[in-house]
Amino acid sequence: MNQLATDFSEHADFLGVYIQEAHAADVWPLGSHVVVNKHKTVEERISACWQFMESTGWSASLPMVVDNIDDSCMNTFTAHPERYYVLDKEGCVLTRGEPSEEGLGVPHDLNDLRQFLDQRCKTTGI
């Protein structure tokens, strides 16, 4: 995502939204590489977000916000466990990443997003 944000910075704004932990250790443990309990407060979610950014190399130049503890962003956009969305200037969804055919937990192919943005830049200048 960092590279996409850099490559399309003149045409689009990127924003990450950290939502509830998909595999909270106290709810749906996935193993020892993800050890985050279900967030009970916004402060816990913010702390987990910082851990995520550090562990994944999320660029500090790519804005990241945190969903509220009621998960309104996640629920509105059906974003669990992960999604990407492209919205136009009016806030209408143009496209979104769907879970991989291999199942949940398989990362989205960001080449699909790159192709969409390339085409959108050519046809509309975004």
N, CA, C and O atoms as CSV, one atom per row, in Angstrom:
chain,resi,resn,atom,element,x,y,z
A,1,MET,N,N,0.825,-1.188,0.000
A,1,MET,CA,C,0.000,0.000,0.000
A,1,MET,C,C,0.873,1.257,0.000
A,1,MET,O,O,0.526,2.266,-0.613
A,2,ASN,N,N,2.009,1.180,0.696
A,2,ASN,CA,C,2.903,2.342,0.741
A,2,ASN,C,C,3.320,2.765,-0.669
A,2,ASN,O,O,3.316,3.953,-0.993
A,3,GLN,N,N,3.678,1.788,-1.502
A,3,GLN,CA,C,4.135,2.110,-2.853
A,3,GLN,C,C,2.999,2.678,-3.704
A,3,GLN,O,O,3.212,3.619,-4.468
A,4,LEU,N,N,1.806,2.119,-3.577
A,4,LEU,CA,C,0.658,2.654,-4.309
A,4,LEU,C,C,0.392,4.097,-3.930
A,4,LEU,O,O,0.152,4.941,-4.794
A,5,ALA,N,N,0.434,4.377,-2.647
A,5,ALA,CA,C,0.189,5.745,-2.180
A,5,ALA,C,C,1.232,6.702,-2.743
A,5,ALA,O,O,0.905,7.834,-3.099
A,6,THR,N,N,2.465,6.265,-2.825
A,6,THR,CA,C,3.524,7.095,-3.407
A,6,THR,C,C,3.294,7.284,-4.902
A,6,THR,O,O,3.376,8.402,-5.411
A,7,ASP,N,N,3.007,6.192,-5.604
A,7,ASP,CA,C,2.854,6.239,-7.058
A,7,ASP,C,C,1.661,7.091,-7.503
A,7,ASP,O,O,1.713,7.721,-8.559
A,8,PHE,N,N,0.608,7.113,-6.722
A,8,PHE,CA,C,-0.607,7.832,-7.118
A,8,PHE,C,C,-0.871,9.077,-6.273
A,8,PHE,O,O,-1.992,9.584,-6.245
A,9,SER,N,N,0.149,9.564,-5.591
A,9,SER,CA,C,-0.032,10.691,-4.665
A,9,SER,C,C,-0.520,11.965,-5.350
A,9,SER,O,O,-1.146,12.806,-4.704
A,10,GLU,N,N,-0.247,12.122,-6.634
A,10,GLU,CA,C,-0.710,13.321,-7.349
A,10,GLU,C,C,-2.168,13.205,-7.790
A,10,GLU,O,O,-2.780,14.197,-8.188
A,11,HIS,N,N,-2.723,11.997,-7.718
A,11,HIS,CA,C,-4.071,11.762,-8.233
A,11,HIS,C,C,-5.080,11.355,-7.177
A,11,HIS,O,O,-6.286,11.498,-7.382
A,12,ALA,N,N,-4.599,10.848,-6.044
A,12,ALA,CA,C,-5.534,10.293,-5.062
A,12,ALA,C,C,-4.997,10.490,-3.650
A,12,ALA,O,O,-3.789,10.592,-3.434
A,13,ASP,N,N,-5.907,10.542,-2.708
A,13,ASP,CA,C,-5.561,10.569,-1.290
A,13,ASP,C,C,-5.779,9.170,-0.736
A,13,ASP,O,O,-6.778,8.522,-1.048
A,14,PHE,N,N,-4.862,8.711,0.072
A,14,PHE,CA,C,-4.956,7.388,0.684
A,14,PHE,C,C,-5.125,7.558,2.186
A,14,PHE,O,O,-4.566,8.471,2.794
A,15,LEU,N,N,-5.905,6.662,2.766
A,15,LEU,CA,C,-6.149,6.699,4.205
A,15,LEU,C,C,-6.354,5.271,4.680
A,15,LEU,O,O,-7.166,4.535,4.120
A,16,GLY,N,N,-5.627,4.883,5.700
A,16,GLY,CA,C,-5.835,3.588,6.324
A,16,GLY,C,C,-6.761,3.754,7.515
A,16,GLY,O,O,-6.708,4.766,8.214
A,17,VAL,N,N,-7.602,2.770,7.744
A,17,VAL,CA,C,-8.483,2.771,8.910
A,17,VAL,C,C,-8.224,1.476,9.664
A,17,VAL,O,O,-8.479,0.385,9.153
A,18,TYR,N,N,-7.719,1.604,10.876
A,18,TYR,CA,C,-7.465,0.421,11.697
A,18,TYR,C,C,-8.763,0.052,12.392
A,18,TYR,O,O,-9.332,0.853,13.133
A,19,ILE,N,N,-9.231,-1.180,12.144
A,19,ILE,CA,C,-10.493,-1.652,12.712
A,19,ILE,C,C,-10.195,-2.688,13.805
A,19,ILE,O,O,-9.037,-2.893,14.168
A,20,GLN,N,N,-11.226,-3.327,14.317
A,20,GLN,CA,C,-11.021,-4.327,15.366
A,20,GLN,C,C,-10.098,-5.437,14.882
A,20,GLN,O,O,-10.037,-5.746,13.692
A,21,GLU,N,N,-9.396,-6.019,15.818
A,21,GLU,CA,C,-8.462,-7.094,15.514
A,21,GLU,C,C,-9.229,-8.317,15.015
A,21,GLU,O,O,-10.146,-8.794,15.684
A,22,ALA,N,N,-8.854,-8.821,13.847
A,22,ALA,CA,C,-9.553,-9.972,13.257
A,22,ALA,C,C,-9.308,-11.252,14.043
A,22,ALA,O,O,-10.172,-12.127,14.096
A,23,HIS,N,N,-8.154,-11.359,14.641
A,23,HIS,CA,C,-7.799,-12.587,15.360
A,23,HIS,C,C,-7.329,-12.251,16.768
A,23,HIS,O,O,-6.208,-12.579,17.159
A,24,ALA,N,N,-8.194,-11.599,17.513
A,24,ALA,CA,C,-7.852,-11.253,18.887
A,24,ALA,C,C,-7.486,-12.519,19.656
A,24,ALA,O,O,-8.180,-13.532,19.567
A,25,ALA,N,N,-6.400,-12.453,20.406
A,25,ALA,CA,C,-5.884,-13.623,21.115
A,25,ALA,C,C,-6.884,-14.186,22.110
A,25,ALA,O,O,-6.879,-15.386,22.385
A,26,ASP,N,N,-7.740,-13.335,22.650
A,26,ASP,CA,C,-8.714,-13.796,23.637
A,26,ASP,C,C,-10.073,-14.146,23.023
A,26,ASP,O,O,-11.005,-14.498,23.744
A,27,VAL,N,N,-10.190,-14.048,21.680
A,27,VAL,CA,C,-11.455,-14.355,21.011
A,27,VAL,C,C,-11.255,-15.406,19.920
A,27,VAL,O,O,-11.937,-16.431,19.913
A,28,TRP,N,N,-10.328,-15.156,19.002
A,28,TRP,CA,C,-10.081,-16.040,17.859
A,28,TRP,C,C,-8.573,-16.115,17.633
A,28,TRP,O,O,-8.069,-15.529,16.675
A,29,PRO,N,N,-7.846,-16.822,18.493
A,29,PRO,CA,C,-6.380,-16.842,18.385
A,29,PRO,C,C,-5.907,-17.474,17.082
A,29,PRO,O,O,-6.467,-18.463,16.611
A,30,LEU,N,N,-4.872,-16.884,16.516
A,30,LEU,CA,C,-4.331,-17.351,15.249
A,30,LEU,C,C,-2.940,-17.937,15.413
A,30,LEU,O,O,-2.403,-18.513,14.466
A,31,GLY,N,N,-2.361,-17.809,16.553
A,31,GLY,CA,C,-1.001,-18.271,16.779
A,31,GLY,C,C,-0.217,-17.205,17.505
A,31,GLY,O,O,-0.778,-16.214,17.973
A,32,SER,N,N,1.062,-17.410,17.595
A,32,SER,CA,C,1.871,-16.497,18.396
A,32,SER,C,C,2.297,-15.237,17.653
A,32,SER,O,O,2.812,-14.308,18.276
A,33,HIS,N,N,2.096,-15.178,16.331
A,33,HIS,CA,C,2.532,-13.975,15.618
A,33,HIS,C,C,1.534,-12.822,15.756
A,33,HIS,O,O,1.891,-11.673,15.495
A,34,VAL,N,N,0.298,-13.102,16.157
A,34,VAL,CA,C,-0.687,-12.052,16.407
A,34,VAL,C,C,-1.155,-12.220,17.849
A,34,VAL,O,O,-1.943,-13.112,18.163
A,35,VAL,N,N,-0.654,-11.344,18.717
A,35,VAL,CA,C,-1.028,-11.436,20.123
A,35,VAL,C,C,-1.600,-10.085,20.538
A,35,VAL,O,O,-0.938,-9.282,21.195
A,36,VAL,N,N,-2.845,-9.859,20.137
A,36,VAL,CA,C,-3.564,-8.647,20.478
A,36,VAL,C,C,-4.923,-9.090,20.994
A,36,VAL,O,O,-5.639,-9.828,20.318
A,37,ASN,N,N,-5.276,-8.642,22.185
A,37,ASN,CA,C,-6.592,-8.963,22.728
A,37,ASN,C,C,-7.639,-8.058,22.115
A,37,ASN,O,O,-7.317,-7.020,21.537
A,38,LYS,N,N,-8.899,-8.456,22.242
A,38,LYS,CA,C,-10.008,-7.635,21.762
A,38,LYS,C,C,-9.926,-6.266,22.433
A,38,LYS,O,O,-9.782,-6.162,23.651
A,39,HIS,N,N,-10.017,-5.236,21.625
A,39,HIS,CA,C,-9.918,-3.872,22.155
A,39,HIS,C,C,-11.160,-3.545,22.977
A,39,HIS,O,O,-12.288,-3.720,22.515
A,40,LYS,N,N,-10.941,-3.076,24.179
A,40,LYS,CA,C,-12.055,-2.673,25.037
A,40,LYS,C,C,-12.187,-1.158,25.113
A,40,LYS,O,O,-13.228,-0.634,25.511
A,41,THR,N,N,-11.123,-0.463,24.728
A,41,THR,CA,C,-11.128,1.000,24.742
A,41,THR,C,C,-10.475,1.519,23.468
A,41,THR,O,O,-9.748,0.792,22.791
A,42,VAL,N,N,-10.736,2.752,23.154
A,42,VAL,CA,C,-10.091,3.376,21.994
A,42,VAL,C,C,-8.581,3.423,22.211
A,42,VAL,O,O,-7.813,3.253,21.264
A,43,GLU,N,N,-8.157,3.651,23.439
A,43,GLU,CA,C,-6.721,3.702,23.727
A,43,GLU,C,C,-6.050,2.360,23.401
A,43,GLU,O,O,-4.940,2.338,22.870
A,44,GLU,N,N,-6.716,1.250,23.715
A,44,GLU,CA,C,-6.165,-0.062,23.362
A,44,GLU,C,C,-6.100,-0.235,21.849
A,44,GLU,O,O,-5.144,-0.813,21.332
A,45,ARG,N,N,-7.101,0.256,21.144
A,45,ARG,CA,C,-7.108,0.153,19.683
A,45,ARG,C,C,-5.998,1.012,19.088
A,45,ARG,O,O,-5.336,0.595,18.137
A,46,ILE,N,N,-5.793,2.177,19.624
A,46,ILE,CA,C,-4.715,3.054,19.137
A,46,ILE,C,C,-3.363,2.383,19.359
A,46,ILE,O,O,-2.503,2.412,18.479
A,47,SER,N,N,-3.174,1.789,20.516
A,47,SER,CA,C,-1.920,1.090,20.807
A,47,SER,C,C,-1.714,-0.065,19.825
A,47,SER,O,O,-0.613,-0.250,19.306
A,48,ALA,N,N,-2.763,-0.834,19.572
A,48,ALA,CA,C,-2.669,-1.944,18.622
A,48,ALA,C,C,-2.379,-1.430,17.212
A,48,ALA,O,O,-1.643,-2.063,16.454
A,49,CYS,N,N,-2.953,-0.294,16.870
A,49,CYS,CA,C,-2.698,0.309,15.556
A,49,CYS,C,C,-1.221,0.662,15.407
A,49,CYS,O,O,-0.620,0.397,14.366
A,50,TRP,N,N,-0.638,1.255,16.440
A,50,TRP,CA,C,0.789,1.587,16.393
A,50,TRP,C,C,1.630,0.326,16.215
A,50,TRP,O,O,2.591,0.313,15.446
A,51,GLN,N,N,1.259,-0.729,16.929
A,51,GLN,CA,C,1.980,-2.005,16.792
A,51,GLN,C,C,1.868,-2.532,15.358
A,51,GLN,O,O,2.847,-3.004,14.782
A,52,PHE,N,N,0.670,-2.445,14.797
A,52,PHE,CA,C,0.453,-2.887,13.419
A,52,PHE,C,C,1.335,-2.093,12.456
A,52,PHE,O,O,2.009,-2.667,11.601
A,53,MET,N,N,1.321,-0.774,12.604
A,53,MET,CA,C,2.096,0.080,11.701
A,53,MET,C,C,3.583,-0.241,11.785
A,53,MET,O,O,4.267,-0.310,10.764
A,54,GLU,N,N,4.077,-0.436,12.996
A,54,GLU,CA,C,5.495,-0.755,13.174
A,54,GLU,C,C,5.830,-2.132,12.603
A,54,GLU,O,O,6.853,-2.297,11.940
A,55,SER,N,N,4.978,-3.111,12.857
A,55,SER,CA,C,5.299,-4.484,12.429
A,55,SER,C,C,5.155,-4.678,10.922
A,55,SER,O,O,5.780,-5.575,10.358
A,56,THR,N,N,4.345,-3.857,10.264
A,56,THR,CA,C,4.140,-4.021,8.818
A,56,THR,C,C,4.928,-3.028,7.979
A,56,THR,O,O,4.932,-3.122,6.752
A,57,GLY,N,N,5.591,-2.082,8.623
A,57,GLY,CA,C,6.327,-1.075,7.872
A,57,GLY,C,C,5.422,-0.044,7.221
A,57,GLY,O,O,5.786,0.563,6.214
A,58,TRP,N,N,4.241,0.155,7.797
A,58,TRP,CA,C,3.297,1.153,7.276
A,58,TRP,C,C,3.985,2.507,7.296
A,58,TRP,O,O,4.499,2.925,8.334
A,59,SER,N,N,4.001,3.183,6.184
A,59,SER,CA,C,4.700,4.454,6.058
A,59,SER,C,C,4.030,5.540,6.899
A,59,SER,O,O,2.808,5.687,6.888
A,60,ALA,N,N,4.843,6.288,7.619
A,60,ALA,CA,C,4.327,7.398,8.426
A,60,ALA,C,C,3.714,8.485,7.550
A,60,ALA,O,O,2.926,9.297,8.034
A,61,SER,N,N,4.068,8.508,6.263
A,61,SER,CA,C,3.494,9.505,5.359
A,61,SER,C,C,2.109,9.098,4.848
A,61,SER,O,O,1.423,9.896,4.209
A,62,LEU,N,N,1.700,7.857,5.129
A,62,LEU,CA,C,0.390,7.366,4.720
A,62,LEU,C,C,-0.539,7.456,5.934
A,62,LEU,O,O,-0.372,6.700,6.891
A,63,PRO,N,N,-1.515,8.369,5.907
A,63,PRO,CA,C,-2.356,8.578,7.088
A,63,PRO,C,C,-3.093,7.314,7.525
A,63,PRO,O,O,-3.541,6.513,6.705
A,64,MET,N,N,-3.202,7.164,8.830
A,64,MET,CA,C,-3.935,6.044,9.421
A,64,MET,C,C,-4.814,6.616,10.525
A,64,MET,O,O,-4.350,7.390,11.361
A,65,VAL,N,N,-6.065,6.234,10.520
A,65,VAL,CA,C,-6.987,6.608,11.588
A,65,VAL,C,C,-7.491,5.320,12.237
A,65,VAL,O,O,-7.267,4.227,11.717
A,66,VAL,N,N,-8.162,5.455,13.359
A,66,VAL,CA,C,-8.632,4.305,14.119
A,66,VAL,C,C,-10.150,4.365,14.203
A,66,VAL,O,O,-10.722,5.396,14.558
A,67,ASP,N,N,-10.797,3.254,13.873
A,67,ASP,CA,C,-12.249,3.154,14.001
A,67,ASP,C,C,-12.634,3.322,15.466
A,67,ASP,O,O,-11.855,2.996,16.362
A,68,ASN,N,N,-13.842,3.834,15.703
A,68,ASN,CA,C,-14.270,3.978,17.091
A,68,ASN,C,C,-14.541,2.607,17.696
A,68,ASN,O,O,-14.588,1.603,16.985
A,69,ILE,N,N,-14.715,2.572,18.988
A,69,ILE,CA,C,-14.854,1.300,19.685
A,69,ILE,C,C,-16.176,0.613,19.351
A,69,ILE,O,O,-16.320,-0.586,19.592
A,70,ASP,N,N,-17.136,1.343,18.806
A,70,ASP,CA,C,-18.395,0.747,18.354
A,70,ASP,C,C,-18.289,0.159,16.950
A,70,ASP,O,O,-19.258,-0.404,16.440
A,71,ASP,N,N,-17.125,0.287,16.325
A,71,ASP,CA,C,-16.844,-0.309,15.008
A,71,ASP,C,C,-17.736,0.228,13.901
A,71,ASP,O,O,-18.108,-0.518,12.995
A,72,SER,N,N,-18.082,1.493,13.957
A,72,SER,CA,C,-19.022,2.034,12.968
A,72,SER,C,C,-18.453,2.022,11.554
A,72,SER,O,O,-19.192,1.748,10.609
A,73,CYS,N,N,-17.177,2.308,11.380
A,73,CYS,CA,C,-16.585,2.268,10.034
A,73,CYS,C,C,-16.560,0.836,9.516
A,73,CYS,O,O,-16.945,0.573,8.377
A,74,MET,N,N,-16.106,-0.081,10.355
A,74,MET,CA,C,-16.043,-1.484,9.948
A,74,MET,C,C,-17.426,-2.002,9.561
A,74,MET,O,O,-17.571,-2.695,8.555
A,75,ASN,N,N,-18.429,-1.671,10.348
A,75,ASN,CA,C,-19.779,-2.160,10.072
A,75,ASN,C,C,-20.389,-1.482,8.844
A,75,ASN,O,O,-21.075,-2.135,8.059
A,76,THR,N,N,-20.151,-0.207,8.674
A,76,THR,CA,C,-20.688,0.522,7.524
A,76,THR,C,C,-20.122,-0.014,6.218
A,76,THR,O,O,-20.850,-0.175,5.239
A,77,PHE,N,N,-18.829,-0.289,6.204
A,77,PHE,CA,C,-18.156,-0.716,4.977
A,77,PHE,C,C,-17.943,-2.226,4.887
A,77,PHE,O,O,-17.288,-2.697,3.957
A,78,THR,N,N,-18.484,-2.992,5.837
A,78,THR,CA,C,-18.276,-4.440,5.868
A,78,THR,C,C,-16.790,-4.738,5.659
A,78,THR,O,O,-16.414,-5.500,4.768
A,79,ALA,N,N,-15.976,-4.135,6.480
A,79,ALA,CA,C,-14.531,-4.153,6.274
A,79,ALA,C,C,-13.793,-5.256,7.027
A,79,ALA,O,O,-12.564,-5.302,6.976
A,80,HIS,N,N,-14.487,-6.131,7.712
A,80,HIS,CA,C,-13.804,-7.149,8.496
A,80,HIS,C,C,-13.541,-8.385,7.644
A,80,HIS,O,O,-14.485,-8.821,6.985
A,81,PRO,N,N,-12.399,-8.975,7.590
A,81,PRO,CA,C,-11.230,-8.616,8.366
A,81,PRO,C,C,-10.371,-7.541,7.706
A,81,PRO,O,O,-9.599,-6.873,8.394
A,82,GLU,N,N,-10.484,-7.356,6.392
A,82,GLU,CA,C,-9.743,-6.285,5.720
A,82,GLU,C,C,-10.381,-6.019,4.372
A,82,GLU,O,O,-10.941,-6.921,3.750
A,83,ARG,N,N,-10.297,-4.804,3.933
A,83,ARG,CA,C,-10.798,-4.400,2.615
A,83,ARG,C,C,-10.045,-3.141,2.190
A,83,ARG,O,O,-9.443,-2.441,3.004
A,84,TYR,N,N,-10.103,-2.886,0.903
A,84,TYR,CA,C,-9.747,-1.553,0.436
A,84,TYR,C,C,-10.923,-1.031,-0.368
A,84,TYR,O,O,-11.655,-1.796,-0.996
A,85,TYR,N,N,-11.090,0.261,-0.341
A,85,TYR,CA,C,-12.168,0.937,-1.058
A,85,TYR,C,C,-11.590,2.108,-1.817
A,85,TYR,O,O,-10.635,2.740,-1.364
A,86,VAL,N,N,-12.170,2.402,-2.978
A,86,VAL,CA,C,-11.852,3.617,-3.721
A,86,VAL,C,C,-13.148,4.406,-3.802
A,86,VAL,O,O,-14.160,3.924,-4.311
A,87,LEU,N,N,-13.097,5.629,-3.289
A,87,LEU,CA,C,-14.258,6.513,-3.298
A,87,LEU,C,C,-13.977,7.699,-4.198
A,87,LEU,O,O,-12.831,8.126,-4.335
A,88,ASP,N,N,-15.019,8.230,-4.808
A,88,ASP,CA,C,-14.838,9.442,-5.597
A,88,ASP,C,C,-14.947,10.658,-4.677
A,88,ASP,O,O,-15.115,10.514,-3.466
A,89,LYS,N,N,-14.853,11.847,-5.256
A,89,LYS,CA,C,-14.858,13.074,-4.456
A,89,LYS,C,C,-16.161,13.285,-3.697
A,89,LYS,O,O,-16.194,13.999,-2.695
A,90,GLU,N,N,-17.238,12.660,-4.178
A,90,GLU,CA,C,-18.527,12.793,-3.507
A,90,GLU,C,C,-18.715,11.708,-2.439
A,90,GLU,O,O,-19.725,11.709,-1.735
A,91,GLY,N,N,-17.773,10.800,-2.313
A,91,GLY,CA,C,-17.858,9.746,-1.313
A,91,GLY,C,C,-18.540,8.478,-1.789
A,91,GLY,O,O,-18.828,7.591,-0.986
A,92,CYS,N,N,-18.801,8.381,-3.087
A,92,CYS,CA,C,-19.412,7.170,-3.636
A,92,CYS,C,C,-18.332,6.107,-3.861
A,92,CYS,O,O,-17.238,6.423,-4.330
A,93,VAL,N,N,-18.634,4.863,-3.530
A,93,VAL,CA,C,-17.682,3.769,-3.702
A,93,VAL,C,C,-17.572,3.430,-5.182
A,93,VAL,O,O,-18.570,3.119,-5.832
A,94,LEU,N,N,-16.349,3.493,-5.711
A,94,LEU,CA,C,-16.087,3.149,-7.110
A,94,LEU,C,C,-15.691,1.686,-7.255
A,94,LEU,O,O,-16.084,1.025,-8.216
A,95,THR,N,N,-14.925,1.187,-6.315
A,95,THR,CA,C,-14.535,-0.218,-6.299
A,95,THR,C,C,-14.072,-0.565,-4.899
A,95,THR,O,O,-13.765,0.311,-4.090
A,96,ARG,N,N,-14.029,-1.875,-4.628
A,96,ARG,CA,C,-13.535,-2.322,-3.332
A,96,ARG,C,C,-12.863,-3.667,-3.494
A,96,ARG,O,O,-13.189,-4.432,-4.402
A,97,GLY,N,N,-11.943,-3.946,-2.629
A,97,GLY,CA,C,-11.283,-5.236,-2.625
A,97,GLY,C,C,-12.145,-6.257,-1.933
A,97,GLY,O,O,-12.681,-6.005,-0.854
A,98,GLU,N,N,-12.277,-7.393,-2.541
A,98,GLU,CA,C,-13.044,-8.490,-1.969
A,98,GLU,C,C,-12.081,-9.526,-1.403
A,98,GLU,O,O,-10.915,-9.570,-1.794
A,99,PRO,N,N,-12.560,-10.356,-0.487
A,99,PRO,CA,C,-11.686,-11.420,0.022
A,99,PRO,C,C,-11.189,-12.296,-1.124
A,99,PRO,O,O,-11.876,-12.483,-2.128
A,100,SER,N,N,-10.016,-12.813,-0.955
A,100,SER,CA,C,-9.412,-13.683,-1.954
A,100,SER,C,C,-10.233,-14.951,-2.130
A,100,SER,O,O,-10.882,-15.410,-1.190
A,101,GLU,N,N,-10.205,-15.517,-3.329
A,101,GLU,CA,C,-10.885,-16.794,-3.581
A,101,GLU,C,C,-10.294,-17.912,-2.727
A,101,GLU,O,O,-10.960,-18.911,-2.457
A,102,GLU,N,N,-9.038,-17.740,-2.301
A,102,GLU,CA,C,-8.397,-18.744,-1.454
A,102,GLU,C,C,-8.926,-18.689,-0.031
A,102,GLU,O,O,-8.659,-19.590,0.764
A,103,GLY,N,N,-9.669,-17.647,0.297
A,103,GLY,CA,C,-10.261,-17.561,1.626
A,103,GLY,C,C,-9.745,-16.384,2.420
A,103,GLY,O,O,-8.849,-15.658,1.991
A,104,LEU,N,N,-10.330,-16.216,3.580
A,104,LEU,CA,C,-9.927,-15.126,4.460
A,104,LEU,C,C,-8.489,-15.319,4.910
A,104,LEU,O,O,-8.012,-16.447,5.031
A,105,GLY,N,N,-7.819,-14.234,5.151
A,105,GLY,CA,C,-6.445,-14.299,5.605
A,105,GLY,C,C,-5.439,-14.244,4.467
A,105,GLY,O,O,-4.246,-14.049,4.700
A,106,VAL,N,N,-5.912,-14.416,3.236
A,106,VAL,CA,C,-5.024,-14.293,2.079
A,106,VAL,C,C,-5.077,-12.842,1.642
A,106,VAL,O,O,-6.155,-12.329,1.340
A,107,PRO,N,N,-3.927,-12.164,1.601
A,107,PRO,CA,C,-3.943,-10.730,1.275
A,107,PRO,C,C,-4.565,-10.440,-0.085
A,107,PRO,O,O,-4.517,-11.263,-1.000
A,108,HIS,N,N,-5.149,-9.252,-0.194
A,108,HIS,CA,C,-5.692,-8.795,-1.469
A,108,HIS,C,C,-4.552,-8.636,-2.461
A,108,HIS,O,O,-3.424,-8.313,-2.088
A,109,ASP,N,N,-4.861,-8.867,-3.723
A,109,ASP,CA,C,-3.894,-8.628,-4.778
A,109,ASP,C,C,-3.932,-7.135,-5.097
A,109,ASP,O,O,-4.851,-6.666,-5.769
A,110,LEU,N,N,-2.956,-6.402,-4.626
A,110,LEU,CA,C,-2.954,-4.956,-4.833
A,110,LEU,C,C,-2.673,-4.590,-6.280
A,110,LEU,O,O,-2.800,-3.425,-6.657
A,111,ASN,N,N,-2.290,-5.574,-7.105
A,111,ASN,CA,C,-2.160,-5.296,-8.535
A,111,ASN,C,C,-3.517,-4.946,-9.139
A,111,ASN,O,O,-3.597,-4.136,-10.062
A,112,ASP,N,N,-4.588,-5.558,-8.615
A,112,ASP,CA,C,-5.937,-5.206,-9.079
A,112,ASP,C,C,-6.227,-3.737,-8.791
A,112,ASP,O,O,-6.780,-3.027,-9.631
A,113,LEU,N,N,-5.854,-3.295,-7.611
A,113,LEU,CA,C,-6.054,-1.893,-7.241
A,113,LEU,C,C,-5.192,-0.986,-8.113
A,113,LEU,O,O,-5.649,0.067,-8.558
A,114,ARG,N,N,-3.958,-1.388,-8.354
A,114,ARG,CA,C,-3.071,-0.593,-9.220
A,114,ARG,C,C,-3.669,-0.469,-10.623
A,114,ARG,O,O,-3.668,0.619,-11.199
A,115,GLN,N,N,-4.176,-1.563,-11.173
A,115,GLN,CA,C,-4.776,-1.516,-12.507
A,115,GLN,C,C,-6.000,-0.612,-12.532
A,115,GLN,O,O,-6.195,0.148,-13.481
A,116,PHE,N,N,-6.821,-0.690,-11.498
A,116,PHE,CA,C,-7.998,0.175,-11.423
A,116,PHE,C,C,-7.577,1.639,-11.396
A,116,PHE,O,O,-8.134,2.457,-12.128
A,117,LEU,N,N,-6.606,1.975,-10.566
A,117,LEU,CA,C,-6.166,3.369,-10.457
A,117,LEU,C,C,-5.504,3.841,-11.746
A,117,LEU,O,O,-5.712,4.977,-12.173
A,118,ASP,N,N,-4.706,2.974,-12.366
A,118,ASP,CA,C,-4.101,3.331,-13.663
A,118,ASP,C,C,-5.191,3.676,-14.681
A,118,ASP,O,O,-5.127,4.712,-15.343
A,119,GLN,N,N,-6.186,2.803,-14.798
A,119,GLN,CA,C,-7.254,3.018,-15.754
A,119,GLN,C,C,-8.053,4.280,-15.420
A,119,GLN,O,O,-8.403,5.053,-16.312
A,120,ARG,N,N,-8.333,4.480,-14.152
A,120,ARG,CA,C,-9.095,5.656,-13.721
A,120,ARG,C,C,-8.324,6.945,-14.031
A,120,ARG,O,O,-8.918,7.942,-14.441
A,121,CYS,N,N,-7.028,6.921,-13.839
A,121,CYS,CA,C,-6.205,8.100,-14.147
A,121,CYS,C,C,-6.238,8.408,-15.643
A,121,CYS,O,O,-6.295,9.572,-16.040
A,122,LYS,N,N,-6.203,7.365,-16.467
A,122,LYS,CA,C,-6.194,7.545,-17.913
A,122,LYS,C,C,-7.525,8.087,-18.415
A,122,LYS,O,O,-7.563,8.924,-19.317
A,123,THR,N,N,-8.632,7.599,-17.817
A,123,THR,CA,C,-9.941,7.985,-18.337
A,123,THR,C,C,-10.498,9.255,-17.723
A,123,THR,O,O,-11.215,10.002,-18.389
A,124,THR,N,N,-10.175,9.511,-16.457
A,124,THR,CA,C,-10.782,10.683,-15.792
A,124,THR,C,C,-9.770,11.596,-15.154
A,124,THR,O,O,-10.109,12.713,-14.763
A,125,GLY,N,N,-8.528,11.153,-15.035
A,125,GLY,CA,C,-7.542,11.957,-14.337
A,125,GLY,C,C,-7.758,11.923,-12.831
A,125,GLY,O,O,-7.116,12.662,-12.085
A,126,ILE,N,N,-8.665,11.061,-12.393
A,126,ILE,CA,C,-9.101,10.955,-10.996
A,126,ILE,C,C,-9.313,12.308,-10.471
A,126,ILE,O,O,-9.685,12.468,-9.308
